[in-house]
Every structure is written in C-alpha cells, then in structure tokens.
C-alpha cells in the first residue's frame, strides 16, 4: 500500500493501514485539514467537488463530503466530472475551493484528492504546506449537528464548460462542421467517455467512433496516454480510415492525438500544435512550458515573434510563470494545454477544440500538419540513488562540469547544447535522479543521456 502527501494533493492506493494507504481515516484527516485552511479565509466556505469514473470514486466522494459538512462547509457535488470542469466551476460558483477526486493517469488501484483554491487553481507550495500541517496536527474541530454544512448537486457543469469553449474566438464551429471530420475517441472508460463525444457533437463533428467510452472505471489498459499504451487504439485508427484519433486520461486534463496513419502525433506536440495556431492569431505573444518539455515550443514561439519561458516542473509552477510572463498559452509536454482565456488549468477539451480548428484551416491531414513542426525526440532515463549520495552536491558538480554551457537551475539542472538539452532533477516520489535529454534523433538523445549518466557515476566514484 502507498500514501503520498504533497503540496499538490494526497494520493495513494486504496486500503491498508491508516497512514500507509489512502484509507477512510486518511481521507477524512486531509479533507478536514483542508476545510480548516478554508475556514481561515471564509466564515462560510463552499467547496465544489467532482470525480473521475474509477470504482472507488463514489466511496471517496462520500467520505470527502461527510468530512467537509462536518466542518461546516457547504458542498456542491458535480458528480462524474473532469478536472478542468471542476476548475471552471469553482470561480463560477464563487466557491472558496474545490476538490477533484482522481488519481489522474495512475492505475485503477489508486485514487487521490486534488486541492484547489478560490480561483479554481492548484494550491501554491505555501498553501499546500499549511494544509498538510493542519491535517497532521489534527488542528481542526467538527461542528455540532445544527451547524453542519449543506449539500447540493449540479450535473450541468460539463455542458457549461463546453459552452464556454464554443464561445472562444479561436474556435471556429462553422469550419469544423464543414470539414466533416471522422474522429475516433479512446477515453479509457472514464469521464472523458461522456465529455469528449459531447464536445465533438457540439463542435459539429458528426462521425465519432467511441472506444472505451463507458464511464465505468474499468480501465482497459494502463491509463496514461503515452505511445506504449496506445498500440491497439493506433491500429483501430489506421484501419478505420479516420482523420484523427483522440485519447484522454481518466480526468481529461491530458490530450494525446493519433495521426490518420495510426502513428502517435507525440504528446509533446499536442501543446506545440495548439500554441502554433494561437500564436498565428496573436503574433509576438509569450509561451511557457516546464523545463522537461520539448524545445519545439520555443522554436514555434520565436517563429511568431514571441518569447518562450521555462518553469519548474509541475502545473502550479507553469501557471505561476505564465501569469508572470503574461503568456497567451502554456502547458506541459505530457499533453497538458493551459489556455488562460478559458482558465488556468490543463484542459484536454479546449485543446481538442483549438486543434480541430487548426486542422480544419490547414486541410485535414494530421500527418502533414505534424511534418510542419521541428522534429525532436526526448529520451527519459534515470539513475538509482543510495542513501549516502548527496544529491544537491552531485547536481552542483554537474553544473560546474558544464559551466560553459547555458544552464537553468530553478528545478534541478538543465544544460543546453545548441539544439540539444539535458535536464537532471531529483524525483519527488522515488530515490532516483530523472535524466531527460532531447535531440533531433532518438539515438542522439539516448547517447547524450548515457554520457550524462557516465558523468554522474564518475562524480559519485570520485566523491567516495
């Protein structure tokens, strides 16, 4: 059993001993700590909650609602929902916060509480630490029966979310409808199975084939939307004569696309392609992605006369940098698109609408569109750490070794070599250093990664 507490939320496998898995006492403890944090901001807090379709969602939701109401907090329950839908609902409802019950791309044995502030955005590091400390100290008190928080349900927010997307100036409903797209959707039997077909129907896409769109939480494969998990769906797209395949993760904040030939578009290029379209219409604008994302976004941004900025890894860091740099679009290389004109959160649905508009203008061939972007390949490697290794000292040694190269150290160490880069960062969840490298061929990226691993091993040997 596993329980991981971090500033971005609480996640774990369901069951086991309290403190070692995501058990009922843990769910109540952390929800109550969050409620106490909300009570410091409002005498009458209100929280919007929603969940993905995994089988434990209803159980966790009932525990969360009970804990919130027992702290005197009003609850608005969206039921089966998506992460971006809850994020949009929080400010619309003038709520004090939000909780999304989803373990995102984690396997079905997992669940989690993602915590939002009053803007419908993930908590800052400082606020997250405060919630965790309140929970651990059990610094909360439950109210009497007369002061219990109310409970209400609202099943309409997905429609409101989709309506907001269709009203965006850069989403061209007429053009999408005229293009007569034939689209396949794989929603891994979660809430995307409701959300994505409904969005496509509203956009005027009449030919939609649904794969794993029953929101029963029975994931047919590993739910992370990366190429190694999508082989079967890619074959369906190729043989079905589709224009496009669309894949989302269980909570619909990550978007992966499949070309008409059955080849993955590349999750790194979801953001690149949508950003290219947005920048065509707003030249000179800024963009942001995290340090581990492809440099193709930088190339595309500079092509349109804008400036690219990199943030530390993590959605909350990307959002913070986007606000600082007034970025028109940003996100992460895992298929996460953040379009501030709608809201500051990763949103696969707005990504789909913008991409289809871009594709309709371009001429329907996804593979031809893909060929217009700079072609980079990212290799992801890691090196195991022993307890006696001083990671900070190790990263400092690597920084010194490559001091003649451009270096960014806001999150680990990123070293740039012309059009190649390597990013070294300590994992938050495992005793490893992650080593991401990018180059114009996978062979070169992997070779660069192997060279860096060799450098690290040499430093470790010399320090012992």
N, C-alpha and C positions, 0 to 999 in steps of 0.2 A: 504493500500500500504506500501511496505517496501523497504528501501535502506540501505545496509550495506557496509560501506567502510572499508577495512582493508589492511594491507600491502600485502596480497596475492591476492588482486584484488577488484573489485567492483561488487556486486551482488544485485539483487532486483527483485521485481515483476514489470512487465511491466505496464506502465501507471500511472495516478495520477498527482499530482502536482510536479513540479521540486523540487528536494531535499527530496521528500518523497517516490518516486518510481524510477525505472530505466526508466527515460523519455529521449526523444531526447536531451534536453539541458544537462542532466547529462552525457549521453554517450559522447557527444562532449567535455564537460568540462574535464572529466577524461582522455579521449583519447588525448586531446591536452596537458594536463599536462604531460602525459607520453611521448608525442612527444618532449616536451621541455626538458625533462630529457635526452632523446636520443641525442638531438642536442648538449648537453654539452659534449658528447662523440665522436660525428662524425659530420663533416660538411654536409655529405650526407648520412643520416641514411636510412636504409632499414628495413622494418618490414614484417615478414611473418604472415599471419592471416589464421585462419581456424575456422570452426563452427560445432556444432553438428546439429541434424536434427529438433530441436524444431521449431515450426511455426514462432517464432519471429526472428529466426537466420538471415535470409536474410535482414530484416529491420535493425537490429542492425549492421550487417556487412556493409551495405551501409553507415550508419552514421559514423562508425569507419573509413572506407576507405576515406570518404569525409573529415573527420577531419584530418587524417594523411596527405593526399595530400595537404590540405590547409595549413599545417605546413611545406610543402616542403619535406615530407618523401615519399620515394619510397615504394610501396606496392606490395607484392607478395601474391596473394589470392589462397589458396589451395581449397577453396570452402568447400563442405562437407568433414570433416576430423575427426581425433581423436586427443585428447590432446597429446599422445606420438608422433604421426606423425608430428605435428607442432614442438614439442620439438626437434625432429631429424632434421627437415628441416632448423631450424634457423642456426646452425653452418655449415651445408652443403652449405647453400646459402651465408655464411659469412655475415649474416644479423646482424643488431645492436640490434634487439629484436624481440619479437613475441607477438601476442595477440590471445588467444583462446576464442572464443565466445561460452560459455557453462556454464550452472548452474549446471553441473555435475549431482548429484543424486537428486537435488531439483525438485519439481513438475513442470509441464509444464508452469505455470503462471510466472515462474522465468526465468531470463537469467543473464549472468554475463560476465565480461571481466577478463580473467586470464592473467596476465602480465609476460613476460619472459625477461631475459637478453640475452646477445650475445652468451651465452653458451647453450641457449635453456632451462634454468632452471628458477624456480620462483625467483622473486626478493628477496634479503635479506631484513631484517627488516629495515635497514638504508635506502636502496634504495627505498623501498616501502613508507616509511615516506616522503621521498623527493618528490616523485611523487604526493602524496596526498596533500602536502603543496603547490606545484606548481599549482595543479588543483584548490584548494580552494582559492588561492590568485589571480587566473586568470593571472598567471605570464607567459603568452605566447602571441605571436603575429603571426597573419596569414600572409602568403606571398602574393605577387601580382600574377596575372594570369601567368606571364612569368616564375615564379619560382615554380609553382605547382609540387608536386611530381608525378612521373609516376605510372601507374597501370598495372600489368600483372597477368595472371592466370597460374596455373600449377596443372593439375589434376593427375599427375603421382606419387606424393609422397607416397601414400599408397602402391603402388607396390614397390617403393624403400625401404620403411620401411620393408615390408615383405621379400624382397630380403636380406636385412641386417640380419634379424632373421634367415633365412635359412642357411646363411653362418657362423653362430656361431658354434664353435667346439662342443659344448654340445648338439646341435640339430641334431638328427640322422634321416634324411629323409628316408633312406632305411628301418630302423627298424620300423618307424611309418607306412610306407606304407605296410610292411609285416604283421603288426598286424591287418589290416583290421578292424579298429575301426568303430563302428556305434555310431555317435555322434548327440545329439540334441542341438540346439542353440536358446537361447532367448536373443534378442538384443533390447528389449523394443522400437522397431520401430525407432531406431536412427542409427547413422553411423556404429555402430557395426554390423548392419544387412548387410552391404557391406563388412566391414573389416574382420569379423570373418570367414564367409564362404569362402572368397577369401584366407585367410591364410590357412584354413583347406585343401582346394583344392590344394594349393601349397605344403603343407606338405604331400600330398598323401592320405588324408582321403577321400575315395570315397563315403561313406554313411553318408550324412549330412541331417538332417531334420531341417528345419527352422521354428521357431515360432517367430512371431512379428519381422521379419527382413526387413520389408518395411520401408525405411528411410523417413517417412512422419511426424515424430514428434508427432504422436498420441499415447501417452503412454497408454498402455492397463491397467496399474496398477501403484502403487507408484514405481518410477523407481529405488529406492535404492535396490541393490541386496542383501537383507538380508532375512533370512528364512521366516519371517512372510509375506513377499510379494511374495513368490515363490511357494505357495501351489499348484496352478494349474499346473505350469510347472513341479514340482516334480511328480505329478500324471501322466503327459504325459511321463516323462522319465521312470517311473516304468512300465506302461502298454505297452510302445513301445519297450521293450526289447533292450534298448540302453546300451552301455558300459559306457557312460558318458554324463552328461548334462553340458553345458557351459552357464553361464549368465554373461553379462557385463552391466555396467551402460551407460548412454547416450553418454559419451565422451570417453569410453573404457580405463579408467585408473584403474578400479577396476574389479577384476575377482572373481566370485563365481562358485563353482563346485557342481554338484549333482551326488551322487553315483548311481550305476546301480539299486539299490533297491528303488530309489526315495527319499532317505534321503539326506539332505544337508551335504556336506563334512565339512562345517563350514568355514566361511570367514576368521577366524583366521588361519586356517590350509592351506589356499592357499599358503601363504608365507612359512610356516613351511615345506610343502612337496617339494616345489621347492628348498628351501635352502638345504634340506637334499640331494637332487640329486646333486646340485652344490658342496656341501661340500664333498660328496663321491669322487668327482673327484679332489677336491682341499683341502685335509685334512689339518687341522691346520690354516685355514683361519678365519677371523673375520666376524661377522654379526652385524647388527644394526636394532632395531625396536623402536617404541616410547614406553613411559612408560606405556601406557594403553593397550599394546599388550600382548598376551599370553606368559607365561614363557616357553612354549613348544619349542620356537625358541632357547632359552638359552640351554635347555636340549639337543636338537639336535646338536647345535654348539659344546658344550662341549664333546658330544659323539664322534665327529670327531676331537677332539683335538684343537679346535679353541676357541676364546674368544668372548663373547657376550657383546655388549654395548647398553645402553638405551639412547634415546634422548628425548628432549621435544616433545610434540605433535605438529604435523604439518610437511608436506612433506619437507619444506625448512630446518627444524631442523634435520630431519632424514638424508638428503643429506649432510648437513654440518658435522654431526658426522661420516657418512660413509667415507667421504674424510679424516677426521682427523685420523680415525682408520684403513684406507686402507681396508675397508670391501669389501668382494667379492660379497656380496648380502645383501639386506636390504629391508625395507619397513614398511608397517603398517598393523595392524590386521584387516583392513576393506577390505582385498583382494587386497591391493596395493603392487606390486612387483617392486623393483628397482634393475636392473641388470646393473652395471656400464660398463660392457664390450660392451653393446649396447648404453646406455645413462643414465644420472642421472635423471630419472623421472619414476613415476609409469606407468607401461605398461602391460595391460592385454594380449596383443598379444604375447609378449615374454614369459609371464607366461604360456600361453596355449602351446606354442611350447616346452618349457622345461618340463612341466608337462606330455605331451603326450610321450615324450622320456623316462622319468622316468617310466611312466606306461607301456610302451612297454617293457622295460627291466625287470620290476617287474612281469608282467604276466597278465595284463588287468583288474584284479578285483580291482575296486576303493575302495570298502568297506574293502577288505583285506589290501590294502595299508594304508587306514585310521587307521586300528587297530594296525599298527606298531608304531604309534606315541603316546607319552604320552597324556593322556586324561584329559584335563582341561576344566572348564566351567567358563565363565565370566558373572557376574551379573552387570547390569547397572542401577543404581538408581540415584536419585537427591534429593536435598533439596532446597526448595524455600527460598529466602533471602528477608529480609525487608531492606529499605534504611539505617536504623540506625546500621546495623551489619557491623563491621569492619572485612572484610574477611581475610586480612593479619594477623590480631591479632588472629583470630579464627584458622587459619591454623598453626600458631606458637604454640598455646595452644595444638593442636593435636600432633604436633611434640614433644613437651615437655612431653605430657602424655605417648607417646610411644618411649621415647628416648633410651630405652634399646634394641629396635629392629633396624635392618638395615634400614636407611632412605635415600631417594633421594629427594632433594628439588629443582631440576633445573626447575621443572614445577609443581607448587602446592606442594603436599606432597605425596610421595609413601612410604608405610610402608610394610616391608616384614616379614612374619611369616613362616619360613621353606618353604614349597611349596605353601603357600598362600600369597596373597598380596592385599593391598587396595590402590587405587590411588584417591586422592582428588584434584580436580582442579576447579578453577573458570571458568565458561563458558564465552567465548568472546562475545556471542550474546544474552544471556538471564540472568536475575538476579537469577542465581542458582549456587549451587556447584554440580558438577558431581561426583558421587561416584562409581567407578568401583572396583569390587572385583573378585578375581579368586581363585578357589579351585578345588579339584578333583571331587566334585559333585556340581550340581547347588544348591541343598538345603543348603549346607555348605557355598557356595559363597553368597547366599542371606541372610543367617543368619549372616554372617560376615558384610555384608552391613548394615543390620538392627542394629547391635551392634554399628557400627561406627556412624550411624545417631543418635542413642540414646546418644552417647558420645557428638556429636556436639550440640544437643539440651540442654544437661546438661550444657555445657560450655556457651551457649548463655544465659540460665536462670541465671547462677551464675554471669555473667557479667552485668546483668540488675538490 
